[in-house]
Amino acid sequence: MKLEFPEKGRRMAALLAFVLGVAWIGAPPRAYGADGAGCAANPENRALDFWLGDWSVAAPGSAPNATSRVILEQDRCVVVERWDGGRGHTGENLFAYSTDDKRWHGMFADNKGRVHVLAGGNSALGAVEFAGPSLDEQGGTALNRVTIRRISDTQVEQNWAKSSDGGKTWTSEFRGIYTRKEP
């Protein structure tokens, strides 16, 4: 008997398998039985809590044309962003702080088949930065730098920059201003 899954179910199963695989590669055995309840009390895990909620998203100086919902999952250990950029472009991003390597990790996936897995090198009060390589449109290597920064209680900025020269120069590919929706 062959099991058939709807398209959305296959995508979510593949995404979950990928994230779990990335999380387990090289993880010491103690990570398997780690107590997830510790995430709620660990200040490093709380670095993106300012971003939780429902948002309207716009490029600076323009009207909002996208939406985003940011929630906590897995005993408050994983930050999940589900976004709709308009015009049929949607995605889901997962972010988590690893107590093993003391860094944030992020996985960005969209309905166009693009997936980026980035590690965070920097977190400071009100901001987390992720960085890592990917392929550019010509098949060469590009560096990515994504910063999520708190502007105020009602605004957050996400800036995604790319470099094709090893980090000497950067071009902003996406800069979104998130404005908290009224409850």
C-alpha positions in Angstrom: 0.0 0.0 0.0 1.4 3.4 -1.0 0.6 6.4 1.1 -0.3 9.6 -0.7 0.0 13.0 0.9 -1.5 16.3 -0.3 1.1 18.7 -1.8 1.1 21.0 1.4 1.5 17.9 3.6 4.5 16.7 1.5 6.1 20.2 1.7 5.6 20.5 5.5 6.9 16.9 6.0 10.0 17.7 3.9 10.6 21.0 5.7 10.3 19.3 9.1 12.6 16.5 8.1 15.2 19.0 6.8 15.1 21.1 10.0 15.4 18.1 12.3 18.2 16.7 10.2 20.1 20.0 10.3 19.5 20.2 14.1 20.8 16.7 14.7 23.9 16.7 12.5 26.9 17.0 14.8 24.7 17.4 17.9 26.2 15.8 21.0 24.1 12.9 22.5 22.9 15.2 25.4 20.9 17.3 22.9 18.5 14.3 22.2 17.1 14.3 25.7 17.5 18.1 26.4 14.7 19.7 28.4 12.9 22.1 26.1 11.3 23.9 29.0 14.6 25.7 29.5 14.0 27.8 26.4 11.3 29.8 28.2 13.8 30.9 30.9 16.9 31.3 28.8 17.4 35.0 27.9 19.2 34.1 24.6 16.2 32.1 23.5 14.0 35.2 24.1 16.1 37.5 21.8 13.4 37.6 19.1 10.3 37.9 21.4 9.9 41.5 20.4 8.9 40.2 16.9 6.0 38.0 18.1 2.6 39.0 16.8 0.7 39.9 13.6 2.3 42.4 11.2 1.7 44.4 8.1 4.9 44.7 6.0 6.0 47.4 3.7 9.1 48.7 2.0 10.2 51.9 3.7 8.0 54.9 2.6 5.4 52.7 0.9 2.0 51.3 1.8 1.9 47.8 3.3 1.4 45.0 0.7 2.5 42.0 2.7 1.6 40.3 6.0 3.4 38.3 8.6 2.5 36.3 11.7 5.3 35.4 14.1 4.7 32.8 16.8 6.5 30.5 19.2 6.5 26.7 18.8 8.2 23.7 20.4 7.9 24.7 24.1 8.9 28.3 23.2 12.2 27.1 21.6 11.4 27.9 17.9 10.3 31.2 16.4 8.1 30.6 13.3 7.3 33.3 10.8 4.6 32.6 8.3 4.4 35.4 5.6 2.5 36.3 2.6 4.3 38.8 0.3 1.4 39.3 -2.0 1.1 38.2 -5.6 1.1 34.5 -4.7 4.5 34.6 -2.9 4.4 32.9 0.5 6.9 31.4 2.9 7.7 30.1 6.3 10.8 30.8 8.3 12.1 29.0 11.4 14.5 30.5 13.9 16.0 28.8 17.0 18.9 29.4 19.4 21.1 26.4 19.9 22.4 25.9 23.4 25.0 23.5 21.9 26.9 26.1 19.8 25.5 29.3 21.5 24.3 30.7 18.2 21.0 31.4 16.5 20.1 29.5 13.3 17.5 30.3 10.7 15.9 28.5 7.8 14.0 30.5 5.2 11.8 28.6 2.7 9.2 29.9 0.2 6.7 28.5 -2.2 9.1 29.1 -5.1 11.4 26.3 -3.9 14.0 28.6 -2.4 15.6 27.5 0.9 18.3 29.3 2.8 19.9 28.0 6.0 21.8 30.7 7.9 23.6 30.8 11.3 23.4 33.7 13.6 26.7 35.2 14.6 25.4 38.2 16.5 22.6 38.8 18.9 22.2 42.0 20.9 19.3 43.6 22.8 16.7 44.1 20.2 18.4 42.5 17.2 19.5 39.2 15.8 21.7 38.7 12.7 22.0 35.6 10.5 24.6 35.0 7.9 25.6 32.3 5.4 26.3 31.4 1.8 23.8 30.6 -1.0 23.9 30.3 -4.8 23.2 33.4 -6.8 21.2 33.5 -10.1 24.4 32.7 -12.1 25.3 29.7 -9.9 28.1 31.5 -8.1 28.3 31.8 -4.3 26.7 34.8 -2.6 26.9 35.7 1.0 23.6 36.6 2.8 23.2 38.7 5.9 19.7 39.0 7.5 19.1 41.3 10.4 15.9 41.4 12.4 15.9 44.6 14.5 13.3 46.1 16.9 12.6 49.7 16.0 9.9 50.3 18.6 7.1 48.4 20.4 5.0 48.6 17.2 7.7 48.4 14.5 10.4 45.9 13.5 12.8 46.0 10.5 14.1 43.0 8.5 17.0 43.7 6.2 18.3 41.0 3.8 21.6 42.0 2.2 23.7 40.0 -0.3 27.4 40.2 -1.3 28.9 38.6 -4.4 32.5 39.8 -3.6 33.1 37.9 -0.3 31.6 40.5 1.9 33.4 43.6 0.7 30.2 45.3 -0.6 26.6 44.6 0.3 23.3 45.2 -1.6 20.0 45.2 0.2 17.7 42.7 -1.5 14.8 43.1 0.9 14.1 45.7 3.5 10.8 45.4 5.2 9.2 47.5 7.9 6.9 45.4 10.0 4.1 47.4 11.7 2.2 45.6 14.4 -1.5 45.1 13.6 -4.0 46.4 16.1 -5.7 43.5 18.1 
